[in-house]
Amino acid sequence: MKDLAPTGCRDLPVLKQRGQHEVFCGLTGIIWLHRKMQDAFFLVIGSRTCAHLLQSAAGVMIFAEPRFGTAILEETDLAGMADAQEELDREVARLLSRRTDIKQLFLVGSCPSEVIKLDLARAAERLSQQYAPNVRVLNFSGSGIETTFTQGEDACLASMVPVLPASDERQLLLVGALPDVVEEQALGLLADMGIGPVRVLPAARAADEYGIGENTVFAMTQPFLGDTHGALERRGARHIPAPFPFGDEGTTAWLRAVADEFGVSDEVFERVTAAPRARAQKAVAQAAEVLRGRSVFFFPDSQLEVPLARFLTRECGMQAVEVGTPFLHKGLVGPDLDLMEGEFTLSEGQDVDLQLDRVRAAQPDLTVCGLGLANPLEAEGLTTKWAIELVFTPVHFYEQAGDLAGLFSRPIRRRDLLKVEAAE
Amino acid sequence: MKLTVWTYEGPPHVGAMRVATGMRDLHYVLHAPQGDTYADLLFTMIERRNHRPPVTYTTFQARDLGSDTAHLFKTACQDAYDRFRPQALIVGASCTAELIQDDPGGMAETMDLPVPVIPLELPSYQRKENFGADETFFQIVRTLARPMERTARVTANLIGPTALGFRHRDDITEVTALLADMGIGVNVVGPMGASPDDIARMGQAHFNVLMYPETAESAARWMERELGQPFTKTVPIGVGATRDFVAEVAAITGVEPALDDSRLRLPWYSASVDSTYLTGKRVFLFGDGTHVAAAARIARDEMGFEVVGLGCYNREQARTIRALAKDYGVEALITDDYLEVEQTIEALAPEMILGTQMERHIGKRLGIPCAVISAPVHVQDFPARYSPQMGIEGANVIFDTWVHPLVMGLEEHLLTMFREDFEFHDEAGASHHGGAAKARVEEQEAEETPAPGAPAQSSIEIVWLPAAEKELKKIPFFVRGKARRNTETYASERGVSEISVDTLYEAKAHYAR
């Protein structure tokens, strides 16, 4: 980090407005978490709305019997609390008898279960004892009154930290659910530098579990894991702050921070990173041709906004007009803000109508926003990139840097390509 | 508490959104937490709407609870009015807000907004999407429509079409044309396309065309009682139903019946010799009650299929569908449990499914062709082209849509004759569907142990002997399910516990038609 000048935007004033939020709730994270953790089942205790969200949010349905479901609260459950706990036991028993492959069960709280104060922690404890050692039962909240979109993953991972065994082993922990291909690349780079052992949270299976403790250092691969960060520090683990591994520069800075912690020599670092780094630079440069000099406006969505804005402005030559994020966790995205320069609006939280007024006034070349806003803004003549794709696509580390730039350049290229007017 | 994997209907406030989004100059203020805004994407992505749904969500958070969620609602309501200047507001709560009991209707009433404010009571823990749409449209009509002088010429209101409806956009055009053939005009179409001012003049029509009972039956009954407007009971999907609809409209209005069927092609296409192969195809129907009832009639009377099972997910139509099933000599499946529908289809082993997007996925898994006849539907069911279900063109569209997933005429025979061919075989699928052709993998030697079969209607455990199992695999995939089922039924009725090649062909002879 020593060669990066910390002039940056960390102390930029933050615009905070309180109005309608146009964001998903934390339950949405289940869509990718249930694919990542292959022996886990996510049981949402909620309403028909929760079930409807889960099947609509991804835009596609995964129509094998999925490893998630909703225990829908009914009129009778709302009457008395004792009943709801018994009902939950019955549904869990039915589920686990049918799905013997399940080793971890997450009871996921929702808006209605939080409002009626259904005690899922107690339920998880009771069920854990009942089904030990075959199934571990944990709980977290993905409710929209407490969590925004990617915070669901944060809540889930944070719930797993306290039950990890203790270990004094000197080790590196990578924190954040990554697509398998990306995770393997990251592990490969670290192994080539001689860094190990490396653990991953979340692990693909409960059986892959490890212990943590004071000799654990951890690096975050996602910027939205503030609670998990806190939970790990409470277990004595130490965070390695770094920019997030997006693009050539972010990936190099992230790897450098980890390498420094493990005393990797400059020579080894150069040998391991030079080739993939050159590939990333080449790929980004190609995609960045159409991005250079264009302006970008971020609506708040996944908390990836700040690191992505850093990538687009520093590596692709774009100009940020507004960078909106649901939460600004400076402890995590501070290093990314340090690298950024120039004037833009940094906003936290949302009043969507006022923000729409700003985007219309600014007329940016590219608007990054949620699925509810993208088509209406396209119809108004703006070019958009739906933000959810950034969470569902492999975009981290060197080999995906070009793909990441491509996600932003494609909508602009497409708008330039389409010609439906008369030839004249 | 009930475990749900996939749902056929959303919560009732999504039904209210379908009404609001279909209309113009109406705004919906919904007391709801932030996650509920996901519902916007149903309209902007699945239906590709180019405007945000006219919905303001209060998006309260945990820290607002117990302190000022009521204040939050009032602010959101006032801001929404000031910004969008609608002709009327509807206000209500989603499932979470229902629990905190802020009474959005009561609060909005105290605000003295200069436009009608219509409170919605939609019990989220008892009812579902279709109820929400029906109740919302009913409340809007009840608040705004008044008895009025009838239009000079005979006119009708078309009621029921909403945003996110299955082919509602094109059905409106088709029904408008059917009425125009008889010299009948359209007064108001609603909710789709209507403003609150339009709703206020619905009383001018001579009668109502109830296009979709799921979303407008309550309003139709209220208008019949309070505005003296009769409503049509026939939904004009299919050739017979379209003709019945014309007759019903003529009876209601005293206008001479007329139908321009010069563009109607379903009857001839169905009669032409290429369609012979459709005869007795075993079909299973599932969807909303209205579309299933219409599809059953088309399937049996206009396509010559055999209906082997039918059902609906909306309990409001349970009675109608049970009566219909009796007519068809099958048992009605009334459920919103996706896994139960899947099990039923698996057990019936139909040759084709007529269902919703959910059944399309069941069909994919079981290898059964499927055509979509009802909501819920996905983005591919909102085609760019004109594609109605109702009226003359609707019948033509249905013929094409239902035949498309099937293996066609002579191709079916060729598959049967040369089923060992390495390129032209079962798993290659129908030739008009594209996709990479799969070369046939040579069968491994049959296993030593007999494969267990399903015990059909008896307690005898039936097993398939390896040779019979191998013979069964030679039967083309689109009739294999029927052959397996027939053979097992035949065997169990005769107390035969082991199915040999002979049993297979005895059963074939027994069921020959």
Interface residues (C-beta under 8 A of the other chain):
Chain A: G19 Q20 H21 E22 V23 F24 C25 G26 L27 T28 L43 I45 S47 R48 T49 A51 H52 L53 Q55 S56 A57 G59 M61 F63 A64 E65 P66 G69 T70 A71 I72 L73 E74 E75 D77 L78 A84 E87 L88 R90 E91 R94 L95 C111 P112 E114 V115 I116 S143 G144 I145 E146 T148 D353 G370 L371 G372 L373 A374 N375 P376 E378 A379
Chain B: M1 K2 L3 T4 V5 W6 T7 E9 G10 P11 H13 V14 P33 Q34 G35 D36 T37 Y38 A39 D40 L41 L42 T44 M45 I46 R48 R49 N50 H51 R52 T56 Y57 T58 T59 F60 Q61 A62 L65 A76 D79 R83 S94 C95 T96 L99 I100 P123 S124 Y125 Q126 K128 L339 Q357 H361 K364 R365 H378
